[in-house]
Amino acid sequence: MKKISVLMLMMGSSLIFGQKVSDYKYVLIPEKFETFKSNSYGLEAHLTNALKAKNYVVLPSGIDQWPSEARDNSCNIVNAEVLNDKSLFTNKVILQFKDCHKKVILESKGRSDIKDFEEGLGNALKQALLKVAPSNPVNILPASTTTTTAPTTAPTTAATNTAQSTHSAVSTATPVSTSANYSDGKTDLQKIQIDSNQFILAKSGSSVPFAIFKSTSKKEVFLVKLADGNTTIGYYENGNIVIDRPQADGRYTKEVFNGK
């Protein structure tokens, strides 16, 4: 009973205080900050070095190079972004950190009166980083996969019947390919399961997903967000992954990625 009370207290504290950037170990920084149209003046490198100095692990651009803790559960990663907030005579930036649900968990502003863009923006970012505490991860989440643990005691009759029903349902379900690698003959992709309702296809060496798949109400049919911003549908067919890719004339072409 005491253990349950302690657990409930911990859960309540988490809800009250929320998550902090320092709770994370892994940080993902984009290759280029989007709001700096032509030149980001090395801010990506500035931020990378500053966060490493605060004991964060900055992830490389290629997903296949990520540690398993980050690759297997995107909620172990905090996403960093620097926004250009400059005015006519002042270099200003906004430093944001977002969780895996794209919720901003920290926003910090920095400014500098130094007129030189590279030096001034770097100085503004340095000020914004003052609010970022050193990494002190409290909990690394497990891989987003469902596992079944054998019971330590004999199951009840009801539990046995439920297990038998579940086993029958699984036996009659359409098999889904468990291959982690797919290809259409031109592009090689890796399937990364985010959770039971979501997975991504990613090119080797790229941090940008080729496509993000989310479950729909229909079995083995997915809502797909493509890298170009378009949304379409995808589905399993004979163990392969199929994407209906929209074309400029309003038609759709069928892209088939075979399991390797």
Secondary structure as GFF3:
##gff-version 3
##sequence-region A 1 260
A	DSSP	alpha_helix	2	17	.	.	.	ID=ss1
A	DSSP	three_ten_helix	21	23	.	.	.	ID=ss2
A	DSSP	beta_strand	26	28	.	.	.	ID=ss3
A	DSSP	alpha_helix	43	53	.	.	.	ID=ss4
A	DSSP	beta_strand	57	58	.	.	.	ID=ss5
A	DSSP	three_ten_helix	63	65	.	.	.	ID=ss6
A	DSSP	alpha_helix	68	71	.	.	.	ID=ss7
A	DSSP	three_ten_helix	74	76	.	.	.	ID=ss8
A	DSSP	beta_strand	77	84	.	.	.	ID=ss9
A	DSSP	beta_strand	91	98	.	.	.	ID=ss10
A	DSSP	beta_strand	104	112	.	.	.	ID=ss11
A	DSSP	alpha_helix	117	128	.	.	.	ID=ss12
A	DSSP	three_ten_helix	129	131	.	.	.	ID=ss13
A	DSSP	alpha_helix	157	172	.	.	.	ID=ss14
A	DSSP	beta_strand	181	183	.	.	.	ID=ss15
A	DSSP	beta_strand	188	195	.	.	.	ID=ss16
A	DSSP	beta_strand	198	203	.	.	.	ID=ss17
A	DSSP	beta_strand	209	215	.	.	.	ID=ss18
A	DSSP	beta_strand	221	226	.	.	.	ID=ss19
A	DSSP	beta_strand	231	237	.	.	.	ID=ss20
A	DSSP	beta_strand	240	246	.	.	.	ID=ss21
A	DSSP	beta_strand	252	259	.	.	.	ID=ss22
###
